[in-house]
Amino acid sequence: MTDQTTDEVSTLRERLSAAGVRYALASYVDIHGNPKGKFVPLAHLEHMLGGSELFTGAALDGVPQDVSDDEVAAVPDPASATPCPWNPQLAWFAGNLYLNGEPFEACSRNTLQRQLDAAAAMGYGFNLGVETEFFILKDIEDGGVAPISDRDTLAKPCYDTTSMMDNLPIITEMVEAMNDLGWDVYSFDHEDANGQFEIDFQYTDAMTMADRFVFFRMMAKEFAHRRGFFASFMPKPFEDRTGSGAHLNMSLSDRETGENLFATEHDPHGCGLSPLGYQFIAGVLRHGRALSAVIAPTVNSYKRLVKQGSMSGSTWAPVFVCHGTNNRTNMIRIPGAGQRAECRAADISCNPYLGAALILAAGLEGIREGIDPGPPHTENMYHYSDDEVAAMGIDLLPANLGEAIEAFAADDLARQVFGEELFNAFVDLKRAEWQAYHNHVGDWERERYLKFF
């Protein structure tokens, strides 16, 4: 299951050993995008690359296997070998799951690979950049949580330099680690909520970016933990503060030349986006409501996707299934320089392989069918009434996970992309999550009703 020769494996082992690595982590993700795996002494690297590490799929969320089924094997991608900056004895490998020697259809990474292969057959590569928003917080004595800086108290903390400097030691560790890994961080800042940050790094091909997204979340947690803090990728941990997105910046490239096929100087709308780019956007919008279940996959995600406008301390997230120019009220934004499309509905809790797979499939459908998304919206969509939005034929994103998963369940493209088993597992898991949320009695209900009647 690996194409690596003995010499290539030896070279890789020697390189890792020289860097102080003792253990290789044969990793993959569950349906949530959380990393799983086994730790393998470096002496057994060749066996690991051949798929020696077996896993009981029934032990994991969303892996459609029974306890009586054969185990799945993690087959690491040697090109993904990444020394762990928080522990130089460990090297992480992104991997694909196999079953009985064949790619396991219900593996997240395999799901993305199938869509990348479909794009390649059309002559396209898929490039992706992710804006990583997250919180770094500390536990406090009363059982609550707080930003790690005592000065991080502003009502509008976005871009605040004072509290950013208090957090600079831990953010610097992360940025330097990312640059050492070759990710090319080009900016970072304090975001719009207290204790919230964003680190932006260079785009790359979608598979590499999805791998880096998974590694980033793991790395942030480890760096925060060893300082006595914790990193949170909950989409909206505070009701009165902005949530954490993971804006997906997308473009297609020519497989032969690497040319950006979304770029043009002749866009009649003045956005710098090619006809191919608009067709891609149209496909994404067609499946926007189903997509939301994958790129905004939790009950909490929909506390971020609310129709309250883009005021500081509330939300910068869109609810309108439409596209627009350099404004942030549309699901799909075309940034000022053009040449790419940005999906703003995605949040930091998503499984990047599944999100990228479905959004790519939707975009390719738009291209195959030559769909026209109509002219971009330059206006603030929040200024329209619900009736005006409906009259324009614009859908709203689902208001909750229940609506989202039913839109996903009704979408034939989603079923095709995921494959029957993973599709059913995802629907079942998310329906159960939504039902569990409704069955839970929380503080808000007790405070409102316990002594009211």
TIGU-275027 format. One record per residue (C-alpha): residue number from 0; residue in three letters; x, y, z. Coordinates in Angstrom, 3 decimals, padded with zeros to 6 digits. Layout:
   seq   type       east      north         up
   NUM    ALA          X          Y          Z
...
***
This chain:
   seq   type       east      north         up
     0    MET    000.000    000.000    000.000
     1    THR    003.048    002.260   -000.061
     2    ASP    005.121    003.218   -003.089
     3    GLN    008.199    003.949   -000.981
     4    THR    011.328    001.974   -001.828
     5    THR    013.598    000.601    000.890
     6    ASP    016.129    003.331    000.134
     7    GLU    013.478    006.062    000.402
     8    VAL    012.267    004.718    003.727
     9    SER    015.856    004.532    005.001
    10    THR    016.499    008.105    003.930
    11    LEU    013.337    009.290    005.675
    12    ARG    014.212    007.353    008.833
    13    GLU    017.728    008.799    008.873
    14    ARG    016.401    012.340    008.407
    15    LEU    013.918    011.960    011.245
    16    SER    016.445    010.283    013.508
    17    ALA    018.954    013.083    012.907
    18    ALA    016.257    015.532    014.034
    19    GLY    015.852    013.635    017.299
    20    VAL    012.659    011.783    016.404
    21    ARG    012.104    008.505    018.265
    22    TYR    008.456    007.794    017.457
    23    ALA    006.297    008.138    014.365
    24    LEU    002.571    008.795    014.786
    25    ALA    000.443    006.932    012.260
    26    SER   -002.482    009.328    012.272
    27    TYR   -005.825    009.844    010.592
    28    VAL   -009.015    011.655    011.635
    29    ASP   -012.415    010.589    012.859
    30    ILE   -015.609    012.034    011.413
    31    HIS   -015.143    015.226    013.470
    32    GLY   -011.656    015.833    012.062
    33    ASN   -009.978    014.950    015.367
    34    PRO   -006.646    013.129    015.010
    35    LYS   -006.375    009.479    016.047
    36    GLY   -003.456    007.109    015.706
    37    LYS   -000.755    004.853    017.125
    38    PHE    002.804    005.670    018.144
    39    VAL    005.446    003.557    016.412
    40    PRO    009.173    003.374    017.260
    41    LEU    011.214    004.727    014.379
    42    ALA    012.836    001.319    013.835
    43    HIS    009.451    000.095    012.580
    44    LEU    008.870    003.010    010.186
    45    GLU    008.858    000.782    007.103
    46    HIS    006.144   -001.452    008.518
    47    MET    004.100    001.573    009.576
    48    LEU    004.288    003.075    006.082
    49    GLY    003.050   -000.249    004.735
    50    GLY   -000.075   -000.136    006.876
    51    SER    000.949   -002.235    009.849
    52    GLU   -001.152   -000.215    012.317
    53    LEU   -004.704   -001.549    012.573
    54    PHE   -007.718    000.065    014.206
    55    THR   -011.166   -001.065    015.275
    56    GLY   -013.437    001.325    013.394
    57    ALA   -016.382    000.729    015.729
    58    ALA   -014.386    002.388    018.532
    59    LEU   -014.579    005.761    016.774
    60    ASP   -017.342    008.275    016.089
    61    GLY   -018.792    008.026    012.633
    62    VAL   -016.716    005.115    011.324
    63    PRO   -019.404    002.841    009.866
    64    GLN   -018.158   -000.500    011.153
    65    ASP   -019.449   -003.134    013.516
    66    VAL   -017.269   -004.705    016.202
    67    SER   -017.245   -007.878    014.075
    68    ASP   -015.816   -006.160    010.990
    69    ASP   -012.211   -006.402    009.875
    70    GLU   -009.929   -003.699    011.199
    71    VAL   -008.968   -000.693    009.122
    72    ALA   -005.291    000.082    008.499
    73    ALA   -003.762    003.544    008.626
    74    VAL   -001.433    004.055    005.673
    75    PRO    000.620    007.216    006.291
    76    ASP    001.528    009.649    003.542
    77    PRO    005.354    009.897    003.740
    78    ALA    005.253    013.401    002.246
    79    SER    003.235    014.575    005.248
    80    ALA    005.924    013.677    007.823
    81    THR    005.944    016.593    010.279
    82    PRO    008.192    016.853    013.346
    83    CYS    006.115    018.007    016.312
    84    PRO    007.507    021.370    017.545
    85    TRP    006.242    020.786    021.101
    86    ASN    007.932    017.355    021.286
    87    PRO    010.925    016.781    018.987
    88    GLN    010.822    013.054    019.747
    89    LEU    007.593    012.727    017.781
    90    ALA    006.844    012.983    014.043
    91    TRP    003.237    013.134    012.840
    92    PHE    002.059    011.519    009.605
    93    ALA   -001.312    012.183    007.976
    94    GLY   -002.756    008.923    006.755
    95    ASN   -005.479    007.264    004.725
    96    LEU   -007.506    004.319    005.968
    97    TYR   -007.531    001.039    004.057
    98    LEU   -009.735   -002.018    004.477
    99    ASN   -008.514   -005.398    003.238
   100    GLY   -005.906   -003.713    001.059
   101    GLU   -008.267   -001.245   -000.610
   102    PRO   -008.969    002.420    000.208
   103    PHE   -011.685    002.592    002.872
   104    GLU   -014.502    004.610    001.312
   105    ALA   -015.616    006.118    004.638
   106    CYS   -012.198    007.678    005.368
   107    SER   -012.238    011.489    005.419
   108    ARG   -008.912    011.847    003.627
   109    ASN   -009.945    009.337    000.967
   110    THR   -013.160    011.320    000.481
   111    LEU   -011.189    014.453   -000.327
   112    GLN   -008.783    012.518   -002.550
   113    ARG   -011.661    011.256   -004.698
   114    GLN   -012.778    014.827   -005.397
   115    LEU   -009.218    015.974   -006.090
   116    ASP   -008.973    013.124   -008.601
   117    ALA   -012.231    014.305   -010.187
   118    ALA   -010.812    017.824   -010.455
   119    ALA   -007.567    016.479   -011.930
   120    ALA   -009.534    014.587   -014.584
   121    MET   -010.956    017.966   -015.648
   122    GLY   -007.446    019.455   -015.716
   123    TYR   -007.724    021.335   -012.414
   124    GLY   -005.818    021.548   -009.179
   125    PHE   -007.583    022.854   -006.083
   126    ASN   -005.790    025.398   -003.907
   127    LEU   -006.981    026.258   -000.435
   128    GLY   -006.131    028.742    002.289
   129    VAL   -007.714    028.695    005.752
   130    GLU   -007.966    031.630    008.137
   131    THR   -007.563    030.042    011.554
   132    GLU   -009.525    031.766    014.342
   133    PHE   -009.364    030.327    017.855
   134    PHE   -009.377    031.174    021.546
   135    ILE   -006.602    030.842    024.123
   136    LEU   -008.123    030.867    027.608
   137    LYS   -007.393    029.972    031.223
   138    ASP   -009.495    028.376    033.935
   139    ILE   -010.273    030.688    036.868
   140    GLU   -011.128    029.958    040.487
   141    ASP   -014.891    030.388    040.238
   142    GLY   -015.076    027.601    037.673
   143    GLY   -015.276    029.955    034.712
   144    VAL   -012.774    030.813    032.008
   145    ALA   -011.034    034.051    031.016
   146    PRO   -008.486    035.417    028.535
   147    ILE   -004.922    034.829    029.689
   148    SER   -004.204    038.584    029.675
   149    ASP   -005.772    040.615    032.493
   150    ARG   -005.753    043.598    030.105
   151    ASP   -007.846    041.796    027.489
   152    THR   -011.093    043.460    028.603
   153    LEU   -012.033    045.902    025.824
   154    ALA   -015.603    045.922    024.543
   155    LYS   -014.150    046.053    021.018
   156    PRO   -010.834    044.202    021.257
   157    CYS   -010.348    043.554    017.537
   158    TYR   -006.748    044.302    016.455
   159    ASP   -005.880    045.439    019.994
   160    THR   -002.096    045.657    020.261
   161    THR   -001.846    045.909    024.061
   162    SER   -003.482    042.589    024.901
   163    MET   -001.884    041.042    021.807
   164    MET    001.545    041.857    023.245
   165    ASP    000.564    040.119    026.503
   166    ASN   -000.200    037.007    024.444
   167    LEU    002.859    037.364    022.238
   168    PRO    004.999    034.727    023.997
   169    ILE    002.613    031.863    023.206
   170    ILE    001.611    033.201    019.772
   171    THR    005.297    033.660    018.907
   172    GLU    005.950    030.015    019.776
   173    MET    003.229    028.978    017.371
   174    VAL    004.249    031.339    014.560
   175    GLU    007.913    030.348    014.760
   176    ALA    006.965    026.672    014.765
   177    MET    004.740    027.148    011.722
   178    ASN    007.465    029.011    009.852
   179    ASP    010.019    026.353    010.772
   180    LEU    007.660    023.864    009.159
   181    GLY    007.558    025.982    005.984
   182    TRP    003.992    027.258    006.319
   183    ASP    004.912    030.920    005.711
   184    VAL    002.876    032.858    008.263
   185    TYR    002.216    036.314    006.832
   186    SER    000.187    037.919    009.641
   187    PHE   -001.499    037.358    012.991
   188    ASP   -003.705    039.497    015.187
   189    HIS   -006.056    039.771    018.119
   190    GLU   -009.526    038.996    016.813
   191    ASP   -012.919    040.474    017.621
   192    ALA   -013.522    038.650    020.925
   193    ASN   -011.525    038.732    024.145
   194    GLY   -008.994    035.908    024.115
   195    GLN   -009.490    035.296    020.385
   196    PHE   -006.718    035.247    017.772
   197    GLU   -006.146    034.615    014.103
   198    ILE   -003.008    033.321    012.382
   199    ASP   -002.873    033.454    008.582
   200    PHE   -000.420    031.439    006.516
   201    GLN    000.238    030.754    002.853
   202    TYR   -002.279    028.786    000.824
   203    THR   -001.297    025.496   -000.801
   204    ASP   -002.960    022.487   -002.414
   205    ALA   -006.127    021.412   -000.640
   206    MET   -004.842    018.101    000.733
   207    THR   -001.756    019.686    002.260
   208    MET   -003.868    022.492    003.714
   209    ALA   -006.345    020.038    005.238
   210    ASP   -003.433    018.150    006.816
   211    ARG   -002.013    021.405    008.173
   212    PHE   -005.404    022.451    009.538
   213    VAL   -005.623    019.228    011.582
   214    PHE   -002.034    019.614    012.752
   215    PHE   -002.587    023.295    013.617
   216    ARG   -005.407    022.505    016.030
   217    MET   -003.343    019.773    017.661
   218    MET   -000.300    022.055    017.901
   219    ALA   -002.224    024.993    019.388
   220    LYS   -003.679    022.733    022.072
   221    GLU   -000.257    021.402    023.013
   222    PHE    001.445    024.807    023.155
   223    ALA   -001.374    026.210    025.305
   224    HIS   -001.500    023.154    027.573
   225    ARG    002.162    023.233    028.471
   226    ARG    001.773    026.844    029.641
   227    GLY   -001.221    025.992    031.807
   228    PHE   -003.842    027.360    029.382
   229    PHE   -006.109    025.775    026.784
   230    ALA   -006.866    026.471    023.132
   231    SER   -010.517    026.261    022.127
   232    PHE   -011.922    025.595    018.679
   233    MET   -015.525    025.875    019.814
   234    PRO   -017.220    028.025    017.146
   235    LYS   -018.912    030.437    019.588
   236    PRO   -017.970    029.969    023.251
   237    PHE   -019.461    033.288    024.434
   238    GLU   -022.945    034.465    023.519
   239    ASP   -021.985    038.162    023.489
   240    ARG   -018.762    037.801    021.526
   241    THR   -017.754    036.924    017.999
   242    GLY   -017.342    033.287    017.026
   243    SER   -014.397    031.588    015.343
   244    GLY   -014.589    031.072    011.620
   245    ALA   -012.283    029.158    009.318
   246    HIS   -012.811    031.075    006.091
   247    LEU   -011.972    028.871    003.130
   248    ASN   -010.121    030.768    000.381
   249    MET   -010.403    028.754   -002.811
   250    SER   -009.145    028.743   -006.377
   251    LEU   -008.614    026.287   -009.190
   252    SER   -005.305    026.038   -011.026
   253    ASP   -004.244    024.593   -014.340
   254    ARG   -002.750    021.162   -013.651
   255    GLU   -000.085    021.643   -016.304
   256    THR    001.027    025.236   -015.770
   257    GLY   -000.124    026.047   -012.243
   258    GLU   -001.935    029.154   -013.571
   259    ASN   -004.697    030.501   -011.350
   260    LEU   -007.863    029.864   -013.360
   261    PHE   -009.979    032.167   -011.194
   262    ALA   -007.893    035.219   -012.110
   263    THR   -008.789    037.582   -014.946
   264    GLU   -008.441    041.233   -015.896
   265    HIS   -011.725    041.190   -017.817
   266    ASP   -014.421    040.630   -015.219
   267    PRO   -017.454    042.746   -016.208
   268    HIS   -018.416    042.879   -012.522
   269    GLY   -015.027    044.337   -011.628
   270    CYS   -014.195    041.627   -009.090
   271    GLY   -011.208    040.136   -010.884
   272    LEU   -012.886    036.709   -011.096
   273    SER   -013.041    034.590   -014.245
   274    PRO   -016.203    033.005   -015.702
   275    LEU   -014.889    029.670   -014.416
   276    GLY   -014.681    031.165   -010.930
   277    TYR   -018.278    032.389   -011.084
   278    GLN   -019.467    028.964   -012.240
   279    PHE   -017.632    027.386   -009.302
   280    ILE   -019.324    029.825   -006.919
   281    ALA   -022.715    029.025   -008.444
   282    GLY   -022.259    025.334   -007.701
   283    VAL   -021.280    026.060   -004.118
   284    LEU   -024.331    028.282   -003.629
   285    ARG   -026.626    025.635   -005.122
   286    HIS   -025.569    023.260   -002.352
   287    GLY   -024.977    025.929    000.299
   288    ARG   -027.582    024.728    002.794
   289    ALA   -026.350    021.117    002.627
   290    LEU   -022.755    022.289    002.830
   291    SER   -023.432    024.061    006.087
   292    ALA   -023.882    020.741    007.900
   293    VAL   -020.273    019.880    007.041
   294    ILE   -018.496    023.227    007.348
   295    ALA   -020.539    024.320    010.385
   296    PRO   -021.010    020.881    011.938
   297    THR   -022.049    021.432    015.567
   298    VAL   -025.040    022.668    017.533
   299    ASN   -022.873    025.584    018.640
   300    SER   -021.966    026.502    015.040
   301    TYR   -025.383    028.044    014.538
   302    LYS   -024.934    030.401    017.482
   303    ARG   -022.323    031.992    015.196
   304    LEU   -024.439    031.946    012.022
   305    VAL   -027.103    034.366    013.214
   306    LYS   -028.792    037.292    011.510
   307    GLN   -027.595    040.171    013.649
   308    GLY   -025.331    042.118    011.340
   309    SER   -021.571    042.534    011.467
   310    MET   -021.228    044.674    014.567
   311    SER   -018.283    044.091    016.875
   312    GLY   -019.087    041.798    019.755
   313    SER   -021.886    040.049    017.882
   314    THR   -021.040    038.298    014.641
   315    TRP   -019.180    038.736    011.386
   316    ALA   -020.721    035.567    010.004
   317    PRO   -023.075    035.488    006.992
   318    VAL   -026.507    033.898    006.823
   319    PHE   -027.283    034.628    003.156
   320    VAL   -026.640    031.998    000.469
   321    CYS   -025.327    034.467   -002.083
   322    HIS   -022.040    035.889   -003.295
   323    GLY   -020.657    039.383   -003.266
   324    THR   -017.719    041.665   -003.597
   325    ASN   -015.398    042.715   -000.820
   326    ASN   -018.079    042.780    001.857
   327    ARG   -018.684    040.203    004.547
   328    THR   -022.447    039.736    004.479
   329    ASN   -022.483    037.017    001.797
   330    MET   -021.742    033.309    002.186
   331    ILE   -019.203    033.657   -000.631
   332    ARG   -017.029    036.749   -000.731
   333    ILE   -014.749    037.776   -003.583
   334    PRO   -011.911    039.647   -001.835
   335    GLY   -010.713    042.959   -003.191
   336    ALA   -007.861    041.530   -005.249
   337    GLY   -010.127    038.890   -006.816
   338    GLN   -008.512    035.690   -008.084
   339    ARG   -010.147    033.582   -005.353
   340    ALA   -013.447    032.959   -003.619
   341    GLU   -013.844    032.954    000.151
   342    CYS   -016.467    030.816    001.885
   343    ARG   -017.262    032.623    005.137
   344    ALA   -019.771    030.113    006.539
   345    ALA   -017.108    027.576    007.569
   346    ASP   -016.059    027.516    011.211
   347    ILE   -012.997    026.292    013.043
   348    SER   -014.656    023.082    014.305
   349    CYS   -015.096    021.539    010.854
   350    ASN   -013.492    018.411    009.441
   351    PRO   -011.362    020.038    006.724
   352    TYR   -011.204    016.956    004.495
   353    LEU   -014.977    016.558    004.329
   354    GLY   -015.614    020.286    004.025
   355    ALA   -013.109    020.694    001.201
   356    ALA   -014.404    017.574   -000.566
   357    LEU   -018.034    018.685   -000.669
   358    ILE   -017.303    022.297   -001.549
   359    LEU   -014.996    021.191   -004.389
   360    ALA   -017.589    018.744   -005.715
   361    ALA   -020.231    021.471   -005.662
   362    GLY   -017.934    023.885   -007.479
   363    LEU   -017.051    021.323   -010.141
   364    GLU   -020.758    020.676   -010.698
   365    GLY   -021.223    024.390   -011.293
   366    ILE   -018.474    024.314   -013.908
   367    ARG   -019.742    021.181   -015.649
   368    GLU   -023.238    022.653   -015.918
   369    GLY   -022.110    026.205   -016.664
   370    ILE   -024.258    027.696   -013.891
   371    ASP   -024.487    031.483   -013.627
   372    PRO   -024.681    032.784   -010.041
   373    GLY   -025.928    036.185   -011.199
   374    PRO   -024.252    039.510   -010.434
   375    PRO   -022.424    039.859   -007.108
   376    HIS   -024.035    041.725   -004.249
   377    THR   -022.106    044.834   -003.315
   378    GLU   -024.562    045.969   -000.658
   379    ASN   -024.909    045.066    003.003
   380    MET   -027.380    042.178    002.866
   381    TYR   -028.436    042.748    006.465
   382    HIS   -030.170    045.967    005.385
   383    TYR   -032.851    043.974    003.536
   384    SER   -035.989    042.622    005.162
   385    ASP   -036.719    038.897    005.070
   386    ASP   -039.390    039.507    002.415
   387    GLU   -036.938    041.439    000.244
   388    VAL   -034.333    038.693    000.510
   389    ALA   -036.939    036.069   -000.404
   390    ALA   -038.112    038.157   -003.372
   391    MET   -034.540    038.103   -004.713
   392    GLY   -034.609    034.292   -004.599
   393    ILE   -031.851    034.134   -001.983
   394    ASP   -031.910    031.319    000.548
   395    LEU   -030.804    031.665    004.139
   396    LEU   -028.327    029.285    005.649
   397    PRO   -029.920    026.835    008.108
   398    ALA   -030.783    028.378    011.461
   399    ASN   -029.671    025.311    013.426
   400    LEU   -027.980    021.951    013.100
   401    GLY   -031.337    020.215    012.724
   402    GLU   -032.168    022.201    009.591
   403    ALA   -028.642    021.760    008.270
   404    ILE   -028.514    017.997    008.604
   405    GLU   -031.909    017.604    006.924
   406    ALA   -030.691    019.737    004.018
   407    PHE   -027.609    017.533    003.838
   408    ALA   -029.686    014.345    004.000
   409    ALA   -031.811    015.542    001.056
   410    ASP   -028.822    016.452   -001.135
   411    ASP   -027.883    013.858   -003.768
   412    LEU   -024.432    015.376   -004.306
   413    ALA   -023.634    015.021   -000.609
   414    ARG   -024.561    011.336   -000.758
   415    GLN   -022.414    010.848   -003.853
   416    VAL   -019.374    012.621   -002.387
   417    PHE   -019.465    010.907    001.008
   418    GLY   -020.431    007.458   -000.245
   419    GLU   -023.387    005.564    001.151
   420    GLU   -021.857    004.363    004.412
   421    LEU   -020.164    007.601    005.479
   422    PHE   -023.207    009.600    004.372
   423    ASN   -025.536    007.533    006.554
   424    ALA   -023.105    007.578    009.471
   425    PHE   -022.800    011.381    009.284
   426    VAL   -026.576    011.883    009.108
   427    ASP   -027.210    009.491    011.995
   428    LEU   -024.514    011.053    014.170
   429    LYS   -025.654    014.632    013.598
   430    ARG   -029.339    013.839    014.035
   431    ALA   -028.457    012.207    017.350
   432    GLU   -026.382    015.251    018.345
   433    TRP   -029.296    017.573    017.588
   434    GLN   -031.727    015.360    019.516
   435    ALA   -029.376    015.158    022.510
   436    TYR   -029.164    018.940    022.567
   437    HIS   -032.941    019.216    022.651
   438    ASN   -033.198    016.670    025.449
   439    HIS   -030.709    018.565    027.604
   440    VAL   -032.062    020.971    030.222
   441    GLY   -029.658    023.893    030.630
   442    ASP   -029.094    026.893    032.879
   443    TRP   -031.035    029.248    030.606
   444    GLU   -034.170    027.143    030.949
   445    ARG   -033.861    026.787    034.702
   446    GLU   -033.259    030.488    035.196
   447    ARG   -036.237    031.363    033.000
   448    TYR   -038.798    028.753    033.997
   449    LEU   -037.960    027.043    037.304
   450    LYS   -039.787    029.599    039.474
   451    PHE   -041.687    031.412    036.759
   452    PHE   -044.946    029.453    036.662
***
